[in-house]
Amino acid sequence: FNAQVAKNQPHAVTFSDIGPGCRWVGNEQGRAPEECWSRLDTVGFAPGHSPNTDTLGRGNYNGEAWIPAEVDVSIRPGWFWKQNEEPKSLEQLVEIYLNSVGHNALLLLNVPPDDRGLIDSRDSARLMELAEWVGSTFAHNKARDAKVTADSRRGRLFDADNLVDADYDTYWATSDDKTQGTVTLEWKEPQWVDYLVLQEYIPLGQRIEKFHVEAKIAGKWQRVAEGTTVGYKKIVDLGKASGRQNLDALRVVIDKSRASIVMNSIGVY
């Protein structure tokens, strides 16, 4: 089957509990773990005979195969449509988005057809609300209005400015011997901030193991959040972590990376 898919649709992504394109995250609650590696060991396993759910969620630090996690969850209480059931609230869908897309995972949101074979108008309206929230929340990247500096760089082609140039294929990188680093964003005027979005340059792998975030509030630096893996995308809810704050500056500290740091984007919203 996989050979036929590869031949006829070479860009298709094949899902099962162990891939090969993407893997089941190990639950149907709409969340990936805070620590989520895109690598997985599959030797000795097969679809239906997979690693435990904790491993499926977290992945393997030194996994041999690149099989990102997929979060599959329904917009409704179950997988099938029932007239007397309502879709999840916008608040619930936002929480799912932050804990799936925001935790280095793919999101597959099930929207079941009704007894006419159509999408229920209630579900459709809720999807539009979610689209509006995502579009408006992440519309303007305040990091692009900031002065961006880093404590080190690999060379002038890998400067911290690459983090905010909106080009996926440019990135900030440290030299081979640097597995820790700090990026600082400073604004001329204080900024209200809700979310911080970090992205590694995935073509060169997933590297970051641990980071924390500091904010300069009323002239004083304070630690406001911490995390583990970053991967393709990490969304840090700064409002939830520390209460919405008016920030003078923001500092992202990479505490541990399995190799030199390669990040292609920082977003502040």
N, C-alpha and C positions, 0 to 999 in steps of 0.2 A: 504493500500500500504506500509506504513512504517513498519508495522508488518511483512509483507512478506520479505521486504529488510533485516530487522534485523535478521530474521530467516535464510535466504539463503545466505546473504552476511553480516555477523555481523560487518565487518570492513569498509563497504561502508559508504561514506559521502553523505548525502542527502541534496541537495541545494534547497532553495526557498527564497523569499524575507525575510522570518523569520526562515529559517532552516527546519528541526531541526539540521542538521549537520553543515551547514554554511549558512550565510545570504548574500543577495545582499548588496553591499556597497552603493547603492543609486545613482550611476551614471555609465555611460559607457565610461568615459574619461580615464580610466586607473589609477585611483588614489584613495587612502584612505586618510582620514584626518590625520593631524599630531597627533591629539588625537584620538586614536582608541582603545576602550575597547572590549574585546572578549565576554562580557556578554550582554545579551539583555532581556528585558521584553517582553513576548509574550502573556500574558493574555489579552483577549479581541481582539486579532488580529488573522489573518489567511492568508494563501497565497492569494495574490490579494487584501488583506485588511490589509496593514502593517503600521507600524509607518511612520512618515514623513522621507524624504530622509536624512535629517541632522542626525536624530536619527539612521537610518540604518548605516550611515557612522561611527558615533562616538560610537555607542553602548550606554549602560547604565552603569553608575558607579556602581550601586547596582543591576544590572540585575539578575534575578533569574536563567536564563539558560545560559549555556556556548555555544555560537553560534558565532564563529569568522567570520569576514567579508571576503567575496570573491570579488575580483576585476575582473570583466569580461569585456574584451575589445577585439576588433578584430585587427589582424595584418594589415588589409586593411581598407579603409575608411568606408566600411559598413560590414555587417555580411556575405554577399555573394560575390562570386568571379565574377569579371568583367574583360574582357580582357584588356580594356583600362585604368585600374587602377593599381597603383603601391603599394607595401606594405609600411608600415611605415619605416622611416629611422632607422638606428642603433641608432642614437642619441635619437630619439623618444622612441624606445623600452627600452633604458637604463633609460630614465626618468620614464617610466612606471614601470620598475623593482624597481627602488629606491623608488617610491611612492606607491608601493603595498607591495611587499615582505619586503621592508624597512620600512613600516609603520604598521607592525604587521597584515598583511592581506595575504590571499591566492591569487595567480594569476592564472586566467584561460584565456589563450591567444587563441582566436579563429583563426584557420587557415582553411579557407573554401576550399573544393575541387573544381577543375575547371570543365569544361564541359566534360572531360574524366573520371571524378571521381578520379583524382589524385591531389596531391599537386603541385601547380605552382612552377616551378624551381626558380623563383624570390623570392617567399616566403621561400622556402627551404634554399636558399642561405642566406637570411636575418636571419633565425633562427640559422644557423650555426655561423653567425657573432655574434649574441647575446650570444650563448653558449661559443664562444671563449672569448668574453669580460668578462663574468661572471667567467669563469675558470681562466683566466690570472689575472684579477683584484684581486680576492680573493684566489690566490694560496698560498701565504706565509703570515702568520700572524706574523707581526713584534712585536706584544705584547709578543710572546714567547721568543723574544730576549731581553726583558726588565726585569728590576728588578721591581716586582709588590708588592706593599704594600697597606694596608688599615688602616684607622684610628681606626677601631674596628673590632671585630669578635666575633662570638658566642662561639667559642672554637677552639682548635687546628685542629679539623676535618673540620672546615669551614673557613680555611685560604684563603687569597687572591690568593695564588698560584693555587687554584682550578679553577680560571677564565681562565687559560691558559694551562690546562693540557689535553685539547681535549677530556675529558670524560664528556658526557652530564649529568651523574648522580652524579657528584660532583659539589659543588657550594660554593661561598662565602656567608655567612649569618651573620647578626647582631643579637644581643640579642633582646628579645621581646620588650624592652623599647627603642630600637634605630630605628627610622624611618628616620634618615638622616645618610649619610655616604659618605666617600671619598675614591676613589681608585686612586693611583698614579703609573704611569709607567715611569721609567727612563732608558735611553739608555746611553751606553758608548760613542757613537758617534751620532751626529745629524741625524735625519731620515726625509726623504720626506714622507709626509702622505697625502692621499686623503680621505680615508674613515675610520670611526670608527663604529664598529658593536657591539651592546649591546644585550644580551639575558638574560631574566629572566628564572628561573627554573619553567616552566609552570605547572608541576604536583602539585606544591604548590601554584598555582594561579598567577594572574596578580596583581601587587602591586604598582609599581612606578607610581607616578602622575606627577612629575616634576624633571628635572635634568638640569645641565649645564656642559659645558666642558671648561677647561682652558688649555692653552698651554704655555710652557716655551720656548720663542723664544729669542735667543741672550741674555740669562741669565735673562729675565724678564717674569713674569707670566702675561698672558692676557686672557680675556674671549673671546672664539672664536665661541661658539655655545650654543644653549639651546634647550630643548625639553620638551615634556609632557610625554605621556605614552611610555613604552618600549615594554612589552609583550614578545612574542616569539622571535621577532627580530626587532631591530631598527637600520637602517643604517643612519648615520649622514654624510652628504657630507661636510667634513671639507674644501675641496678645494673651493667649491661653497660658503660656509658660510664665509670664511675669506681669501680666496686666498691661493693657495698651499704654504705651509710653511715648512721650515727646522726646525724640533722640537728637543729640548733637552729632553723634558719630556711632559707628558700629564696627566691631572687630570680630572677624572670624578666625579662630585659632585651630589649625590642624595639629592635634596632639600626637597622632600616630598614623603612619601610612606604611603600607607593606613595600612600597618603592617610592621613588621621587614623586612629588605631587603634580598631577596634571588636571587642572580644572578649566573648563571653558566658559562657565557662566556663573554670575551671582545676580540674583534678583531681589529687590526690596520693594514691598508693596503695602 
